Structures are given as C-alpha cells and as structure tokens.
Amino acid sequence: MVQVTLYTRVGCHLCDDAKDVLEEVRRTHPFALSVVDIDTDPALVALYTTEVPVITVDGRKAFKYRLTADALREKLRRAEEGSYTP
C-alpha cells in the first residue's frame, strides 16, 4: 500500500484544506496516511517551517501548499505502478 504523509501544523488553513483532499481521495483510492505536526520536532520545523503543508508519497515530496484530488490520484497510480518520480 502506498504511504502518504502530511506534514502540518496547528492553525494552518492550507493544511486543513490538504487533509480534506487527502480524505476525499482516500475514500475511493485507499492509501496509508500519516499526519505529522512539524512543531513536535525541531528538525522538521527547520525543514518545513515556511512550506506546510507538505505531502509526501512513499517518502518523496509530492506537493506543498496545495494539491488537487486529480493530481493526487495520478501520483498514487504512478506509485502503485512503481513509476513514481517527483
């Protein structure tokens, strides 16, 4: 199963929007989802402080700030086929 990670922080409206899209797609296209609050790890704050939300697909950065359901479905399809590159 494809692993998707959402790097987020409290109070981030773009993060809330991204999570809504992830949940929408997940209803019809299952994938494992992890949600990580970057403020719990100083290394993640240093890495992503101005970029959240960041979404990775199988450990590769796929989106930052915004994503669409169609773009996510395409990246998931490619990850499942083994042909995903960012």
PDB file of N, CA, C and O in Angstrom:
ATOM      1  N   MET A   1       0.849  -1.185   0.000  1.00  0.00           N
ATOM      2  CA  MET A   1       0.000   0.000   0.000  1.00  0.00           C
ATOM      3  C   MET A   1       0.886   1.237   0.000  1.00  0.00           C
ATOM      4  O   MET A   1       1.917   1.277   0.671  1.00  0.00           O
ATOM      5  N   VAL A   2       0.477   2.228  -0.750  1.00  0.00           N
ATOM      6  CA  VAL A   2       1.210   3.483  -0.845  1.00  0.00           C
ATOM      7  C   VAL A   2       1.095   4.238   0.474  1.00  0.00           C
ATOM      8  O   VAL A   2       0.022   4.312   1.074  1.00  0.00           O
ATOM      9  N   GLN A   3       2.225   4.800   0.915  1.00  0.00           N
ATOM     10  CA  GLN A   3       2.273   5.586   2.143  1.00  0.00           C
ATOM     11  C   GLN A   3       2.281   7.070   1.794  1.00  0.00           C
ATOM     12  O   GLN A   3       3.140   7.536   1.045  1.00  0.00           O
ATOM     13  N   VAL A   4       1.317   7.808   2.343  1.00  0.00           N
ATOM     14  CA  VAL A   4       1.241   9.252   2.157  1.00  0.00           C
ATOM     15  C   VAL A   4       1.416   9.895   3.528  1.00  0.00           C
ATOM     16  O   VAL A   4       0.811   9.468   4.512  1.00  0.00           O
ATOM     17  N   THR A   5       2.251  10.925   3.576  1.00  0.00           N
ATOM     18  CA  THR A   5       2.473  11.653   4.824  1.00  0.00           C
ATOM     19  C   THR A   5       2.138  13.119   4.603  1.00  0.00           C
ATOM     20  O   THR A   5       2.579  13.738   3.636  1.00  0.00           O
ATOM     21  N   LEU A   6       1.354  13.654   5.515  1.00  0.00           N
ATOM     22  CA  LEU A   6       1.009  15.074   5.516  1.00  0.00           C
ATOM     23  C   LEU A   6       1.774  15.733   6.654  1.00  0.00           C
ATOM     24  O   LEU A   6       1.558  15.418   7.824  1.00  0.00           O
ATOM     25  N   TYR A   7       2.672  16.652   6.301  1.00  0.00           N
ATOM     26  CA  TYR A   7       3.377  17.449   7.303  1.00  0.00           C
ATOM     27  C   TYR A   7       2.576  18.731   7.488  1.00  0.00           C
ATOM     28  O   TYR A   7       2.310  19.455   6.529  1.00  0.00           O
ATOM     29  N   THR A   8       2.202  18.999   8.718  1.00  0.00           N
ATOM     30  CA  THR A   8       1.239  20.053   9.014  1.00  0.00           C
ATOM     31  C   THR A   8       1.633  20.786  10.279  1.00  0.00           C
ATOM     32  O   THR A   8       2.656  20.486  10.896  1.00  0.00           O
ATOM     33  N   ARG A   9       0.815  21.745  10.656  1.00  0.00           N
ATOM     34  CA  ARG A   9       0.945  22.404  11.960  1.00  0.00           C
ATOM     35  C   ARG A   9      -0.421  22.961  12.343  1.00  0.00           C
ATOM     36  O   ARG A   9      -1.273  23.205  11.489  1.00  0.00           O
ATOM     37  N   VAL A  10      -0.606  23.151  13.625  1.00  0.00           N
ATOM     38  CA  VAL A  10      -1.874  23.664  14.147  1.00  0.00           C
ATOM     39  C   VAL A  10      -2.107  25.081  13.618  1.00  0.00           C
ATOM     40  O   VAL A  10      -1.187  25.897  13.564  1.00  0.00           O
ATOM     41  N   GLY A  11      -3.346  25.355  13.231  1.00  0.00           N
ATOM     42  CA  GLY A  11      -3.711  26.688  12.784  1.00  0.00           C
ATOM     43  C   GLY A  11      -3.407  26.978  11.322  1.00  0.00           C
ATOM     44  O   GLY A  11      -3.524  28.120  10.879  1.00  0.00           O
ATOM     45  N   CYS A  12      -3.024  25.972  10.581  1.00  0.00           N
ATOM     46  CA  CYS A  12      -2.674  26.140   9.162  1.00  0.00           C
ATOM     47  C   CYS A  12      -3.895  25.809   8.308  1.00  0.00           C
ATOM     48  O   CYS A  12      -4.258  24.641   8.169  1.00  0.00           O
ATOM     49  N   HIS A  13      -4.527  26.830   7.736  1.00  0.00           N
ATOM     50  CA  HIS A  13      -5.741  26.570   6.941  1.00  0.00           C
ATOM     51  C   HIS A  13      -5.441  25.801   5.662  1.00  0.00           C
ATOM     52  O   HIS A  13      -6.271  25.004   5.224  1.00  0.00           O
ATOM     53  N   LEU A  14      -4.273  26.017   5.046  1.00  0.00           N
ATOM     54  CA  LEU A  14      -3.909  25.229   3.867  1.00  0.00           C
ATOM     55  C   LEU A  14      -3.727  23.758   4.231  1.00  0.00           C
ATOM     56  O   LEU A  14      -4.021  22.871   3.430  1.00  0.00           O
ATOM     57  N   CYS A  15      -3.239  23.507   5.444  1.00  0.00           N
ATOM     58  CA  CYS A  15      -3.085  22.129   5.926  1.00  0.00           C
ATOM     59  C   CYS A  15      -4.450  21.466   6.074  1.00  0.00           C
ATOM     60  O   CYS A  15      -4.625  20.301   5.719  1.00  0.00           O
ATOM     61  N   ASP A  16      -5.408  22.211   6.596  1.00  0.00           N
ATOM     62  CA  ASP A  16      -6.768  21.686   6.730  1.00  0.00           C
ATOM     63  C   ASP A  16      -7.353  21.371   5.359  1.00  0.00           C
ATOM     64  O   ASP A  16      -8.003  20.340   5.183  1.00  0.00           O
ATOM     65  N   ASP A  17      -7.130  22.248   4.392  1.00  0.00           N
ATOM     66  CA  ASP A  17      -7.616  22.017   3.027  1.00  0.00           C
ATOM     67  C   ASP A  17      -6.966  20.768   2.432  1.00  0.00           C
ATOM     68  O   ASP A  17      -7.640  19.952   1.803  1.00  0.00           O
ATOM     69  N   ALA A  18      -5.662  20.624   2.632  1.00  0.00           N
ATOM     70  CA  ALA A  18      -4.945  19.457   2.101  1.00  0.00           C
ATOM     71  C   ALA A  18      -5.472  18.174   2.722  1.00  0.00           C
ATOM     72  O   ALA A  18      -5.667  17.177   2.028  1.00  0.00           O
ATOM     73  N   LYS A  19      -5.702  18.200   4.022  1.00  0.00           N
ATOM     74  CA  LYS A  19      -6.217  16.999   4.694  1.00  0.00           C
ATOM     75  C   LYS A  19      -7.599  16.627   4.154  1.00  0.00           C
ATOM     76  O   LYS A  19      -7.903  15.444   4.002  1.00  0.00           O
ATOM     77  N   ASP A  20      -8.430  17.614   3.865  1.00  0.00           N
ATOM     78  CA  ASP A  20      -9.746  17.348   3.281  1.00  0.00           C
ATOM     79  C   ASP A  20      -9.606  16.637   1.938  1.00  0.00           C
ATOM     80  O   ASP A  20     -10.329  15.679   1.665  1.00  0.00           O
ATOM     81  N   VAL A  21      -8.675  17.105   1.095  1.00  0.00           N
ATOM     82  CA  VAL A  21      -8.461  16.466  -0.205  1.00  0.00           C
ATOM     83  C   VAL A  21      -7.944  15.041  -0.011  1.00  0.00           C
ATOM     84  O   VAL A  21      -8.400  14.119  -0.686  1.00  0.00           O
ATOM     85  N   LEU A  22      -6.999  14.858   0.905  1.00  0.00           N
ATOM     86  CA  LEU A  22      -6.469  13.516   1.169  1.00  0.00           C
ATOM     87  C   LEU A  22      -7.570  12.566   1.603  1.00  0.00           C
ATOM     88  O   LEU A  22      -7.644  11.436   1.118  1.00  0.00           O
ATOM     89  N   GLU A  23      -8.420  13.010   2.504  1.00  0.00           N
ATOM     90  CA  GLU A  23      -9.509  12.156   2.987  1.00  0.00           C
ATOM     91  C   GLU A  23     -10.526  11.871   1.883  1.00  0.00           C
ATOM     92  O   GLU A  23     -11.056  10.763   1.798  1.00  0.00           O
ATOM     93  N   GLU A  24     -10.796  12.857   1.045  1.00  0.00           N
ATOM     94  CA  GLU A  24     -11.723  12.657  -0.079  1.00  0.00           C
ATOM     95  C   GLU A  24     -11.208  11.559  -1.008  1.00  0.00           C
ATOM     96  O   GLU A  24     -11.950  10.644  -1.364  1.00  0.00           O
ATOM     97  N   VAL A  25      -9.949  11.653  -1.395  1.00  0.00           N
ATOM     98  CA  VAL A  25      -9.368  10.670  -2.313  1.00  0.00           C
ATOM     99  C   VAL A  25      -9.266   9.307  -1.641  1.00  0.00           C
ATOM    100  O   VAL A  25      -9.493   8.278  -2.278  1.00  0.00           O
ATOM    101  N   ARG A  26      -8.933   9.298  -0.383  1.00  0.00           N
ATOM    102  CA  ARG A  26      -8.743   8.044   0.360  1.00  0.00           C
ATOM    103  C   ARG A  26     -10.027   7.210   0.433  1.00  0.00           C
ATOM    104  O   ARG A  26      -9.954   5.987   0.555  1.00  0.00           O
ATOM    105  N   ARG A  27     -11.181   7.840   0.361  1.00  0.00           N
ATOM    106  CA  ARG A  27     -12.448   7.105   0.405  1.00  0.00           C
ATOM    107  C   ARG A  27     -12.607   6.168  -0.792  1.00  0.00           C
ATOM    108  O   ARG A  27     -13.222   5.109  -0.671  1.00  0.00           O
ATOM    109  N   THR A  28     -12.059   6.550  -1.938  1.00  0.00           N
ATOM    110  CA  THR A  28     -12.206   5.733  -3.141  1.00  0.00           C
ATOM    111  C   THR A  28     -10.902   5.128  -3.630  1.00  0.00           C
ATOM    112  O   THR A  28     -10.911   4.236  -4.478  1.00  0.00           O
ATOM    113  N   HIS A  29      -9.789   5.601  -3.108  1.00  0.00           N
ATOM    114  CA  HIS A  29      -8.467   5.133  -3.531  1.00  0.00           C
ATOM    115  C   HIS A  29      -7.614   4.946  -2.263  1.00  0.00           C
ATOM    116  O   HIS A  29      -6.849   5.837  -1.896  1.00  0.00           O
ATOM    117  N   PRO A  30      -7.745   3.797  -1.603  1.00  0.00           N
ATOM    118  CA  PRO A  30      -7.093   3.613  -0.295  1.00  0.00           C
ATOM    119  C   PRO A  30      -5.563   3.774  -0.331  1.00  0.00           C
ATOM    120  O   PRO A  30      -4.891   3.346  -1.269  1.00  0.00           O
ATOM    121  N   PHE A  31      -5.051   4.399   0.712  1.00  0.00           N
ATOM    122  CA  PHE A  31      -3.619   4.523   0.935  1.00  0.00           C
ATOM    123  C   PHE A  31      -3.406   4.724   2.428  1.00  0.00           C
ATOM    124  O   PHE A  31      -4.313   5.149   3.144  1.00  0.00           O
ATOM    125  N   ALA A  32      -2.203   4.416   2.888  1.00  0.00           N
ATOM    126  CA  ALA A  32      -1.858   4.621   4.292  1.00  0.00           C
ATOM    127  C   ALA A  32      -1.536   6.105   4.479  1.00  0.00           C
ATOM    128  O   ALA A  32      -0.772   6.686   3.708  1.00  0.00           O
ATOM    129  N   LEU A  33      -2.122   6.706   5.503  1.00  0.00           N
ATOM    130  CA  LEU A  33      -1.925   8.134   5.752  1.00  0.00           C
ATOM    131  C   LEU A  33      -1.360   8.366   7.139  1.00  0.00           C
ATOM    132  O   LEU A  33      -1.889   7.876   8.137  1.00  0.00           O
ATOM    133  N   SER A  34      -0.268   9.127   7.183  1.00  0.00           N
ATOM    134  CA  SER A  34       0.302   9.601   8.444  1.00  0.00           C
ATOM    135  C   SER A  34       0.213  11.117   8.447  1.00  0.00           C
ATOM    136  O   SER A  34       0.481  11.766   7.435  1.00  0.00           O
ATOM    137  N   VAL A  35      -0.161  11.673   9.578  1.00  0.00           N
ATOM    138  CA  VAL A  35      -0.225  13.120   9.737  1.00  0.00           C
ATOM    139  C   VAL A  35       0.801  13.491  10.803  1.00  0.00           C
ATOM    140  O   VAL A  35       0.748  12.995  11.929  1.00  0.00           O
ATOM    141  N   VAL A  36       1.733  14.367  10.436  1.00  0.00           N
ATOM    142  CA  VAL A  36       2.832  14.728  11.325  1.00  0.00           C
ATOM    143  C   VAL A  36       2.794  16.227  11.588  1.00  0.00           C
ATOM    144  O   VAL A  36       2.870  17.029  10.657  1.00  0.00           O
ATOM    145  N   ASP A  37       2.678  16.601  12.857  1.00  0.00           N
ATOM    146  CA  ASP A  37       2.749  18.006  13.266  1.00  0.00           C
ATOM    147  C   ASP A  37       4.221  18.387  13.339  1.00  0.00           C
ATOM    148  O   ASP A  37       4.946  17.901  14.207  1.00  0.00           O
ATOM    149  N   ILE A  38       4.667  19.253  12.431  1.00  0.00           N
ATOM    150  CA  ILE A  38       6.094  19.584  12.390  1.00  0.00           C
ATOM    151  C   ILE A  38       6.577  20.256  13.660  1.00  0.00           C
ATOM    152  O   ILE A  38       7.766  20.193  13.975  1.00  0.00           O
ATOM    153  N   ASP A  39       5.680  20.898  14.399  1.00  0.00           N
ATOM    154  CA  ASP A  39       6.091  21.613  15.606  1.00  0.00           C
ATOM    155  C   ASP A  39       6.501  20.688  16.748  1.00  0.00           C
ATOM    156  O   ASP A  39       6.943  21.158  17.796  1.00  0.00           O
ATOM    157  N   THR A  40       6.361  19.379  16.556  1.00  0.00           N
ATOM    158  CA  THR A  40       6.795  18.428  17.578  1.00  0.00           C
ATOM    159  C   THR A  40       8.248  18.004  17.384  1.00  0.00           C
ATOM    160  O   THR A  40       8.786  17.251  18.195  1.00  0.00           O
ATOM    161  N   ASP A  41       8.888  18.483  16.312  1.00  0.00           N
ATOM    162  CA  ASP A  41      10.256  18.056  16.006  1.00  0.00           C
ATOM    163  C   ASP A  41      11.035  19.246  15.440  1.00  0.00           C
ATOM    164  O   ASP A  41      10.715  19.722  14.351  1.00  0.00           O
ATOM    165  N   PRO A  42      12.053  19.735  16.160  1.00  0.00           N
ATOM    166  CA  PRO A  42      12.814  20.896  15.687  1.00  0.00           C
ATOM    167  C   PRO A  42      13.424  20.703  14.297  1.00  0.00           C
ATOM    168  O   PRO A  42      13.543  21.668  13.542  1.00  0.00           O
ATOM    169  N   ALA A  43      13.806  19.493  13.956  1.00  0.00           N
ATOM    170  CA  ALA A  43      14.373  19.245  12.623  1.00  0.00           C
ATOM    171  C   ALA A  43      13.312  19.456  11.543  1.00  0.00           C
ATOM    172  O   ALA A  43      13.609  20.003  10.481  1.00  0.00           O
ATOM    173  N   LEU A  44      12.091  19.031  11.808  1.00  0.00           N
ATOM    174  CA  LEU A  44      11.013  19.234  10.838  1.00  0.00           C
ATOM    175  C   LEU A  44      10.633  20.707  10.738  1.00  0.00           C
ATOM    176  O   LEU A  44      10.314  21.193   9.653  1.00  0.00           O
ATOM    177  N   VAL A  45      10.666  21.421  11.860  1.00  0.00           N
ATOM    178  CA  VAL A  45      10.404  22.869  11.828  1.00  0.00           C
ATOM    179  C   VAL A  45      11.437  23.547  10.930  1.00  0.00           C
ATOM    180  O   VAL A  45      11.087  24.377  10.090  1.00  0.00           O
ATOM    181  N   ALA A  46      12.702  23.193  11.108  1.00  0.00           N
ATOM    182  CA  ALA A  46      13.761  23.792  10.299  1.00  0.00           C
ATOM    183  C   ALA A  46      13.587  23.453   8.816  1.00  0.00           C
ATOM    184  O   ALA A  46      13.883  24.277   7.950  1.00  0.00           O
ATOM    185  N   LEU A  47      13.113  22.259   8.531  1.00  0.00           N
ATOM    186  CA  LEU A  47      12.968  21.803   7.154  1.00  0.00           C
ATOM    187  C   LEU A  47      11.735  22.376   6.457  1.00  0.00           C
ATOM    188  O   LEU A  47      11.800  22.764   5.291  1.00  0.00           O
ATOM    189  N   TYR A  48      10.604  22.429   7.183  1.00  0.00           N
ATOM    190  CA  TYR A  48       9.333  22.738   6.543  1.00  0.00           C
ATOM    191  C   TYR A  48       8.629  24.001   7.049  1.00  0.00           C
ATOM    192  O   TYR A  48       7.488  24.248   6.658  1.00  0.00           O
ATOM    193  N   THR A  49       9.252  24.790   7.884  1.00  0.00           N
ATOM    194  CA  THR A  49       8.536  25.876   8.560  1.00  0.00           C
ATOM    195  C   THR A  49       7.766  26.803   7.624  1.00  0.00           C
ATOM    196  O   THR A  49       6.674  27.244   7.980  1.00  0.00           O
ATOM    197  N   THR A  50       8.288  27.109   6.455  1.00  0.00           N
ATOM    198  CA  THR A  50       7.596  28.019   5.538  1.00  0.00           C
ATOM    199  C   THR A  50       6.905  27.295   4.392  1.00  0.00           C
ATOM    200  O   THR A  50       6.379  27.942   3.486  1.00  0.00           O
ATOM    201  N   GLU A  51       6.896  25.967   4.412  1.00  0.00           N
ATOM    202  CA  GLU A  51       6.349  25.212   3.287  1.00  0.00           C
ATOM    203  C   GLU A  51       5.075  24.444   3.585  1.00  0.00           C
ATOM    204  O   GLU A  51       4.474  23.911   2.652  1.00  0.00           O
ATOM    205  N   VAL A  52       4.629  24.356   4.824  1.00  0.00           N
ATOM    206  CA  VAL A  52       3.483  23.499   5.123  1.00  0.00           C
ATOM    207  C   VAL A  52       2.219  23.996   4.441  1.00  0.00           C
ATOM    208  O   VAL A  52       2.028  25.202   4.285  1.00  0.00           O
ATOM    209  N   PRO A  53       1.375  23.094   4.045  1.00  0.00           N
ATOM    210  CA  PRO A  53       1.527  21.661   4.165  1.00  0.00           C
ATOM    211  C   PRO A  53       2.465  21.092   3.095  1.00  0.00           C
ATOM    212  O   PRO A  53       2.550  21.593   1.974  1.00  0.00           O
ATOM    213  N   VAL A  54       3.153  20.039   3.487  1.00  0.00           N
ATOM    214  CA  VAL A  54       3.961  19.248   2.566  1.00  0.00           C
ATOM    215  C   VAL A  54       3.379  17.846   2.581  1.00  0.00           C
ATOM    216  O   VAL A  54       3.095  17.296   3.645  1.00  0.00           O
ATOM    217  N   ILE A  55       3.203  17.270   1.401  1.00  0.00           N
ATOM    218  CA  ILE A  55       2.680  15.919   1.293  1.00  0.00           C
ATOM    219  C   ILE A  55       3.715  15.077   0.561  1.00  0.00           C
ATOM    220  O   ILE A  55       4.174  15.437  -0.523  1.00  0.00           O
ATOM    221  N   THR A  56       4.075  13.952   1.169  1.00  0.00           N
ATOM    222  CA  THR A  56       4.984  13.024   0.512  1.00  0.00           C
ATOM    223  C   THR A  56       4.210  11.775   0.106  1.00  0.00           C
ATOM    224  O   THR A  56       3.239  11.385   0.755  1.00  0.00           O
ATOM    225  N   VAL A  57       4.657  11.166  -0.969  1.00  0.00           N
ATOM    226  CA  VAL A  57       4.111   9.902  -1.443  1.00  0.00           C
ATOM    227  C   VAL A  57       5.269   8.915  -1.456  1.00  0.00           C
ATOM    228  O   VAL A  57       6.250   9.101  -2.176  1.00  0.00           O
ATOM    229  N   ASP A  58       5.145   7.875  -0.658  1.00  0.00           N
ATOM    230  CA  ASP A  58       6.222   6.893  -0.493  1.00  0.00           C
ATOM    231  C   ASP A  58       7.562   7.568  -0.203  1.00  0.00           C
ATOM    232  O   ASP A  58       8.598   7.192  -0.751  1.00  0.00           O
ATOM    233  N   GLY A  59       7.512   8.572   0.672  1.00  0.00           N
ATOM    234  CA  GLY A  59       8.733   9.224   1.135  1.00  0.00           C
ATOM    235  C   GLY A  59       9.286  10.308   0.225  1.00  0.00           C
ATOM    236  O   GLY A  59      10.294  10.936   0.547  1.00  0.00           O
ATOM    237  N   ARG A  60       8.637  10.529  -0.900  1.00  0.00           N
ATOM    238  CA  ARG A  60       9.108  11.557  -1.834  1.00  0.00           C
ATOM    239  C   ARG A  60       8.163  12.756  -1.796  1.00  0.00           C
ATOM    240  O   ARG A  60       6.942  12.602  -1.826  1.00  0.00           O
ATOM    241  N   LYS A  61       8.743  13.942  -1.730  1.00  0.00           N
ATOM    242  CA  LYS A  61       7.937  15.156  -1.695  1.00  0.00           C
ATOM    243  C   LYS A  61       7.117  15.247  -2.984  1.00  0.00           C
ATOM    244  O   LYS A  61       7.663  15.262  -4.087  1.00  0.00           O
ATOM    245  N   ALA A  62       5.797  15.307  -2.817  1.00  0.00           N
ATOM    246  CA  ALA A  62       4.906  15.325  -3.965  1.00  0.00           C
ATOM    247  C   ALA A  62       4.188  16.664  -4.120  1.00  0.00           C
ATOM    248  O   ALA A  62       3.950  17.115  -5.240  1.00  0.00           O
ATOM    249  N   PHE A  63       3.842  17.301  -2.997  1.00  0.00           N
ATOM    250  CA  PHE A  63       3.097  18.555  -3.032  1.00  0.00           C
ATOM    251  C   PHE A  63       3.537  19.439  -1.875  1.00  0.00           C
ATOM    252  O   PHE A  63       3.978  18.950  -0.835  1.00  0.00           O
ATOM    253  N   LYS A  64       3.411  20.737  -2.071  1.00  0.00           N
ATOM    254  CA  LYS A  64       3.496  21.674  -0.953  1.00  0.00           C
ATOM    255  C   LYS A  64       2.468  22.754  -1.201  1.00  0.00           C
ATOM    256  O   LYS A  64       2.169  23.098  -2.345  1.00  0.00           O
ATOM    257  N   TYR A  65       1.937  23.278  -0.130  1.00  0.00           N
ATOM    258  CA  TYR A  65       0.893  24.304  -0.116  1.00  0.00           C
ATOM    259  C   TYR A  65      -0.470  23.778  -0.558  1.00  0.00           C
ATOM    260  O   TYR A  65      -1.412  23.792   0.234  1.00  0.00           O
ATOM    261  N   ARG A  66      -0.597  23.318  -1.790  1.00  0.00           N
ATOM    262  CA  ARG A  66      -1.907  22.899  -2.310  1.00  0.00           C
ATOM    263  C   ARG A  66      -1.777  21.620  -3.132  1.00  0.00           C
ATOM    264  O   ARG A  66      -0.716  21.302  -3.669  1.00  0.00           O
ATOM    265  N   LEU A  67      -2.888  20.904  -3.209  1.00  0.00           N
ATOM    266  CA  LEU A  67      -2.962  19.746  -4.087  1.00  0.00           C
ATOM    267  C   LEU A  67      -4.391  19.605  -4.565  1.00  0.00           C
ATOM    268  O   LEU A  67      -5.326  20.108  -3.942  1.00  0.00           O
ATOM    269  N   THR A  68      -4.543  18.918  -5.672  1.00  0.00           N
ATOM    270  CA  THR A  68      -5.884  18.618  -6.175  1.00  0.00           C
ATOM    271  C   THR A  68      -6.102  17.115  -6.079  1.00  0.00           C
ATOM    272  O   THR A  68      -5.150  16.336  -6.056  1.00  0.00           O
ATOM    273  N   ALA A  69      -7.348  16.729  -6.024  1.00  0.00           N
ATOM    274  CA  ALA A  69      -7.681  15.309  -5.955  1.00  0.00           C
ATOM    275  C   ALA A  69      -7.156  14.585  -7.193  1.00  0.00           C
ATOM    276  O   ALA A  69      -6.618  13.483  -7.081  1.00  0.00           O
ATOM    277  N   ASP A  70      -7.306  15.188  -8.366  1.00  0.00           N
ATOM    278  CA  ASP A  70      -6.842  14.536  -9.598  1.00  0.00           C
ATOM    279  C   ASP A  70      -5.325  14.349  -9.603  1.00  0.00           C
ATOM    280  O   ASP A  70      -4.835  13.291  -9.999  1.00  0.00           O
ATOM    281  N   ALA A  71      -4.587  15.352  -9.173  1.00  0.00           N
ATOM    282  CA  ALA A  71      -3.127  15.248  -9.140  1.00  0.00           C
ATOM    283  C   ALA A  71      -2.690  14.186  -8.138  1.00  0.00           C
ATOM    284  O   ALA A  71      -1.747  13.440  -8.398  1.00  0.00           O
ATOM    285  N   LEU A  72      -3.363  14.112  -7.006  1.00  0.00           N
ATOM    286  CA  LEU A  72      -3.037  13.089  -6.016  1.00  0.00           C
ATOM    287  C   LEU A  72      -3.330  11.698  -6.570  1.00  0.00           C
ATOM    288  O   LEU A  72      -2.510  10.791  -6.429  1.00  0.00           O
ATOM    289  N   ARG A  73      -4.478  11.523  -7.193  1.00  0.00           N
ATOM    290  CA  ARG A  73      -4.813  10.214  -7.778  1.00  0.00           C
ATOM    291  C   ARG A  73      -3.750   9.771  -8.783  1.00  0.00           C
ATOM    292  O   ARG A  73      -3.365   8.602  -8.812  1.00  0.00           O
ATOM    293  N   GLU A  74      -3.285  10.700  -9.597  1.00  0.00           N
ATOM    294  CA  GLU A  74      -2.260  10.377 -10.591  1.00  0.00           C
ATOM    295  C   GLU A  74      -0.958   9.941  -9.917  1.00  0.00           C
ATOM    296  O   GLU A  74      -0.346   8.958 -10.334  1.00  0.00           O
ATOM    297  N   LYS A  75      -0.535  10.658  -8.889  1.00  0.00           N
ATOM    298  CA  LYS A  75       0.707  10.287  -8.194  1.00  0.00           C
ATOM    299  C   LYS A  75       0.549   8.943  -7.483  1.00  0.00           C
ATOM    300  O   LYS A  75       1.488   8.147  -7.448  1.00  0.00           O
ATOM    301  N   LEU A  76      -0.625   8.688  -6.919  1.00  0.00           N
ATOM    302  CA  LEU A  76      -0.869   7.391  -6.281  1.00  0.00           C
ATOM    303  C   LEU A  76      -0.823   6.272  -7.313  1.00  0.00           C
ATOM    304  O   LEU A  76      -0.237   5.218  -7.068  1.00  0.00           O
ATOM    305  N   ARG A  77      -1.441   6.503  -8.466  1.00  0.00           N
ATOM    306  CA  ARG A  77      -1.436   5.488  -9.525  1.00  0.00           C
ATOM    307  C   ARG A  77      -0.007   5.170  -9.953  1.00  0.00           C
ATOM    308  O   ARG A  77       0.359   4.003 -10.097  1.00  0.00           O
ATOM    309  N   ARG A  78       0.794   6.209 -10.154  1.00  0.00           N
ATOM    310  CA  ARG A  78       2.174   6.002 -10.556  1.00  0.00           C
ATOM    311  C   ARG A  78       2.983   5.308  -9.467  1.00  0.00           C
ATOM    312  O   ARG A  78       3.842   4.481  -9.772  1.00  0.00           O
ATOM    313  N   ALA A  79       2.723   5.631  -8.204  1.00  0.00           N
ATOM    314  CA  ALA A  79       3.431   4.976  -7.100  1.00  0.00           C
ATOM    315  C   ALA A  79       3.081   3.497  -7.059  1.00  0.00           C
ATOM    316  O   ALA A  79       3.956   2.662  -6.829  1.00  0.00           O
ATOM    317  N   GLU A  80       1.822   3.161  -7.277  1.00  0.00           N
ATOM    318  CA  GLU A  80       1.401   1.768  -7.271  1.00  0.00           C
ATOM    319  C   GLU A  80       2.043   0.987  -8.414  1.00  0.00           C
ATOM    320  O   GLU A  80       2.327  -0.203  -8.273  1.00  0.00           O
ATOM    321  N   GLU A  81       2.272   1.652  -9.542  1.00  0.00           N
ATOM    322  CA  GLU A  81       2.912   1.012 -10.694  1.00  0.00           C
ATOM    323  C   GLU A  81       4.433   0.960 -10.552  1.00  0.00           C
ATOM    324  O   GLU A  81       5.111   0.274 -11.317  1.00  0.00           O
ATOM    325  N   GLY A  82       4.959   1.681  -9.577  1.00  0.00           N
ATOM    326  CA  GLY A  82       6.404   1.723  -9.399  1.00  0.00           C
ATOM    327  C   GLY A  82       7.090   2.719 -10.309  1.00  0.00           C
ATOM    328  O   GLY A  82       8.314   2.698 -10.445  1.00  0.00           O
ATOM    329  N   SER A  83       6.314   3.593 -10.933  1.00  0.00           N
ATOM    330  CA  SER A  83       6.892   4.564 -11.868  1.00  0.00           C
ATOM    331  C   SER A  83       6.860   5.983 -11.336  1.00  0.00           C
ATOM    332  O   SER A  83       7.016   6.934 -12.102  1.00  0.00           O
ATOM    333  N   TYR A  84       6.657   6.145 -10.019  1.00  0.00           N
ATOM    334  CA  TYR A  84       6.546   7.491  -9.448  1.00  0.00           C
ATOM    335  C   TYR A  84       7.899   8.136  -9.273  1.00  0.00           C
ATOM    336  O   TYR A  84       8.802   7.569  -8.657  1.00  0.00           O
ATOM    337  N   THR A  85       8.028   9.327  -9.822  1.00  0.00           N
ATOM    338  CA  THR A  85       9.150  10.209  -9.529  1.00  0.00           C
ATOM    339  C   THR A  85       8.550  11.585  -9.305  1.00  0.00           C
ATOM    340  O   THR A  85       7.611  11.972 -10.000  1.00  0.00           O
ATOM    341  N   PRO A  86       9.081  12.327  -8.341  1.00  0.00           N
ATOM    342  CA  PRO A  86       8.508  13.656  -8.057  1.00  0.00           C
ATOM    343  C   PRO A  86       8.551  14.593  -9.237  1.00  0.00           C
ATOM    344  O   PRO A  86       8.104  15.735  -9.135  1.00  0.00           O
TER     345      PRO A  86
END
